[in-house]
Amino acid sequence: MKERINKQIRADELRVVDAEGESRGVMSLTDALLLAESLGVDLIETGPNAKPPIAKLMDYGKYQYELKKRLQKARAGAKTTETKSIQIKVGTGDNDLELKAKTASKWLKEGHRIKVELFLRGRSKGMDEAFLKERLDRVLHFVTEHYKIAEPHKRSPKGLAIVIERDKLAK
């Protein structure tokens, strides 16, 4: 969304704020434009959806610079999460499951989602669905972090899969 500046503003009345954030009150568009001109700055409509719309008195170039810096800071603070994958087979032993669950717990602590896949090949594709779900749930019993199921058991191209993520509410 592009901000309207100076003569582009269409509202009759504006709530005017100066560059330091101090309110100058509600005034007509012509008064606000005269004030901006007398101060040697631009009138920038920052809150067009407010009643009355909010306009800021400051240099447009400086405003764009501050906006860009704010967006960069927000992007830097945003943490990316990826979906990590763990693959098990029907005959995977308990020790191997514990190792995979330990890795899953570490990833959950870091905030990642985890897709646990039960890899099926050959005859195991035709096994009972309840048995396969139980095999998949065996890994989840070893996970030490609090988690919630993001996507329940479902068939995937490789077999059966479930997606879990950290439960932020549980402590």
N, C-alpha and C positions, 0 to 999 in steps of 0.2 A: 504494500500500500504506500503510495506516494503522498507525502504531507502537502497540504496547500499552504502557500506562503503569500503574504501581502494581499495583492488584488485578486488572487485566486479564491480567497475565502468567501463563501456564500452566505454565512450566517449573519443575521442582523445584530445579535448580541453575543458577546464573548466574555468568558471568565479569563482575565488576563493575569499571567504569572511572569515575573521577571526571571533573568538568567540564574539568580541565586535561589529561586524557588519561592520567593515572597509573593503573596497574592496582592495584586493591584486592584482587585474587585471586578465587578461585572460592568462592562461598558459597551457602548455601541461600536460597530465595526469602524466607522469613520473616526471616532475618538481614539480607538486603539491604533489605527493606522497613523494618525497624527502623532501620537505618543511615540510609536516606533520610529517614525521619521525624525522626530526631535532628538531621540536618543542615538540615532545613527545605526539602528539595528533592524532586523527583519521581524515580522510578526508571523509565527509559525503555528498552524493549527495542529496541536498534538493529540487532542482528544475530541475527534469529530462526533462521536456518539453520545457524549455527555450533554446534559441539559443545564445551562447553555454550554456550547462547545468550549473547550479549553484551548487557549492560545498562549504561546510563550514568546517573550521578547528576548531575542538573542540573535547573534550572527548565524546565518543558515549553514555556512561551512563548518563552524564550530559545533553546531547541533549535529550535523551528519557525522563528524569525527567522534563525538561523544557516543552517539548511537552505535557506530561501528565498534568502538572499544567495548561497550557494554555487551554487544553480541559475541565478541571474541571471548570475553571473560566467561559468559554463560556457556559457550561451547567448550571451553577448557575445563569447566567444572563438571560438565556432564560426563557420566561414566558410561562407557559402552559395555553392553553385556552380549556375550555370544552364547550360542547353544553348543555345549560340548557334548560329545557322544561317547557312550560306553557300550561295548558289545559283549554279550555273553552267549553261550550256547546251552543247549538243554543239559548236557553232561558236565558243565563247569562245576568244579569242586568248591567246597565252602571256603578253603584258604584263598583261592583265587577271587572268589566273590568278595571276601573281606578286603583284599587289596584294592579291588575296583571300587568298593564302597568307600574306602579311605580316600581314594583319589576324588571320588564324587563329593565327599564331605568337604574336602579342601576347595573344590571348585564352587560349591554352594556358599562357603564362607566368603569367597571372593565376589559372590553375587551373580554367578553365571547360571543359566538354565542347563539342565542335563537331560539328554535323551538317552534312555536306557533301552537298548535294542536286544531282543532275543533272536539271535540269528538261527534261522531254520533252513535246513537243506535236506533233500531226499525224503525219507520216510517221516521225518519229524514234522514236515509241513502238514501231514494228515492227522496229527495227534489231537486229542481232546482239548478244546479251547480252555476249559477250566484248569487243566493240568499245566498248560503253557503259561497261563496267567499266574499260577502259583509259583512256577519256576522264575518268572520275571520278578515277582514280589519278594523272592528270597534275597535279592540284592538289597532291596529297600530296607530290610530288617537290620542290615549291618551299617546303614548310613547313620552317622552320629549327629549331624546337624538337623535342626528343625526344618522341615520342608513341607510343601503342599504340592498336590498333583495339579499341574497346569493343564495337561491333556491326558485323559484317561487311556486305558489300554485300547490300542487299535492296530489293525493290520497295517503293516508297512511293506514296501517291496522286498525287504530282506527277511521279514517274519512278523514279529509282534513288538510294539514299542510303547513306551510310556514316557511322558515328559514331566520332570519335577523342577521346582524352583524354590528358593529360600523363602520360608515363611517369616516375614518381618514382624508379625504380631506375636508369635510364640517366643517365649523367653525361657 
